[in-house]
Amino acid sequence: MLNEITKDAETRMAKSIDSLVENFKKIRTGRAHPSILDSVQVSYYGSMMPISQVANINVEDSRTLTIIPWEKKMVPEVEKAIMKSDLGINPNTAGDVIRVPMPALTEETRKVYIKQAKGEAENAKIAIRNIRRDANSNIKDLLKEKSISEDEERRGEDQVQKLTDKFVSEVDTLLAQKESDLMEI
């Protein structure tokens, strides 16, 4: 029973880390990277599709993305979707090629993005702590039902705490990495 609870907690904590990584991808750095456009959805024959499923996205240079839609009539749709996104980037179209220059980050925007990254990291830590609370409450329920002894309860709570510490330190590592990416000029 304890192993099931800790495995479930570990799985859920890993999902929190995955979610944090996805949220960090949406916070752009000064460099061009195709994953910046992962959240952009394009109207394709009446349904919304990720931009990567209707076009090739390439890095032209360190500050420019090149997008080549697979169908010529998709060029205005892709351009419109990028403009509607809250990424703060403006595409330039030349024929059937869309170039997306990444504006250089000012000191002020860097600080705003770092603040946003810290907020995302804190949300991930809160989620991890909530998972710990749920796991510990499940362990306490087992003790009340007399399915486990007090020693097993303590051992289970220690395992859950070690998992929590591991995942919280992973969040800190990811945040430090994102901060250094944002501060690079």
Phi, psi and omega in degrees: 000316181296319180298321178297317181296315181290323178295318178297316179298317181297318179298314181293323178293321178297323178294326177296320178295316179301318179297320178297316179300317178297318179294324178294328179297330182283342178271110188280147173258185180288342183272151176279132178211132183303332182294345177300328183268006182302327184275354182280127179251138182243140176284117183231106183051045174088353178238153182274130182231150172297146183302328182291347179265359178236359183203159171271133178243122181232156175266114181283310173213186187296343182238009184223132172257144175245127180241126178238101178297148182288335177239135184301324182289350179276348182306307180295326179296314181295316180300316180297318181296321179293320179294324181288335182295156182268033183273347179072034179235148182239119181281151174242129182253134175227098183070239180254018177246131177251124177254134180241099177284136177270116179295144178295143180278132174276167179301320181295314180292326176300315180296321178296316180292324177294320178297319178295318179296319178297321177297316178297318180296319179295321177298321178294319178296320178298316179299318180296318179294324177295322178295320177300314180301316179298315181297315180296324179292324176296320179295317179297323178297320178297321179295318179298323179282357182063030176280335180226162178271172179295324177297317178295324177300311180299316179299316179298316179294324177296318178299316180296320179295319178297318176299315181300313180300319181298312183287327176294320178292329176294321176299315179300319179297313180298320179295315179299320179295317180293320178299317180293324176297319181289328182277348177295141180253000000 
